[in-house]
Amino acid sequence: MEQYSCYKFEIKKAIFMKDIAELRYVYEIYGTGCLPYDDGVIESSEWFDTEQEARYAAIGHITLLENGEG
């Protein structure tokens, strides 16, 4: 579990199935106690090739949430 600003998030491994199974990454953002969040979990809407890409996307999503855009 990592933290950026007042949001905690986690990078998770996921298996992407097309013709063959490929390892991908997704993120989950946990916003308990952080406005304007509803105390649930936000899952990424896309799959990422690396952990680092997923991490940057999670931080970008958190920035949008804090600006009232996410």
Order of alpha helices (4+ residues) and beta strands (2+ residues): beta-beta-beta-beta-alpha
